[in-house]
Amino acid sequence: MRTSPEASGSGSVNKSTVPVLANRLGRYDECAPIRGLDAHFQCVWTNAIPGDHVGPVAVVPDGCVDLLWKDERLVVVGPDIVAASPVLRGGTTVLGMRFLPGAALRWLRAPMSAIVGQSIDLADLWDPTVAGELCERIGEAKTIERQAAVLQQQLLKRLPELERPARDASEIFAAMASGADDVGGRISSLVGRLEISERTLRRRSHDYFGYGPKTLDRILRFQNFVSLLRSQGEQRLAGLAYAAGYADQAHLGREIQTLCGMTAGSFVRQING
């Protein structure tokens, strides 16, 4: 199970233990998945960890599920509610494939609520023989680029066995990510548009994303702030907080502390750095 870095809702964070944001550590790259997998996966990514890296790493919640090749193992990283702190050895490169919203349910045949905050061997979710053969093929590749190609080609062979991601999954995700109205209004709109009850919406959200629509809204509001910060980093934090949908800068600061285990200042410096 993944663990989160220690955080306190009111206390300060010791600078010596401030975690490094994972995609700000070393070299992080993304590319599009190959044709066919693009209906199921958002991207393929690699993160090359510096050889001298020591200390905590923070992977902040984003409402997504990833399949990772790390330390000669394929693991599924479930959705998080607070930052995860995986162990990343210096000098290694992590390969990941990020599922599109709701797509992991088809591939893993398990509700995402069963793997929230966890990192699980693929062999525990698939036929162990199939997962083992996939790991063996990837391990035979000599470079990370070749490993990414082998992983995708092997996954592509499984497509005939799978249904496409449920359409309502992307609708729910997009509605919660939009921040257009208050969350209650967006939930009511979804219930009407999808012609389902609020209880069914909540159950589907747990199946697709690991938690209910209100928690998903909270996490995607934070990701909206991160996107604004990256694109408009010179703005005052109060303005970015308002634009992202927070009540005020203090509200944003509390969310960063709770979700990431660091102060707003530490988080902003890493993103802008």
Buried (B, 14 or more C-beta within 10 A) or exposed (E): EBEBBEBEEEEEBEEEEBBBBBBEBBEBEEEEBBEBBEEBBBBBBBBBBEEEBEEBBBBBBBBBBBBBBBEEBBBBBBBBBBBBBBEBEEEBBBBBBBBBBBBBBBBBEBBBBBBBBBBBBBBEBBEEEEBBEBBEBBBEBEEBEEBBBBBBEBBBEBEEEBEEBBEBBBBBBEBBBEBEEEBEEBBBEBBEEBEBEEEEBBBBBBBBBBBBBBBBBBBBBBBBBBEBBEEEEEEEBEEBBBBBBBEEBEEBBBBBBBBBBBBBEBBBEBBEE
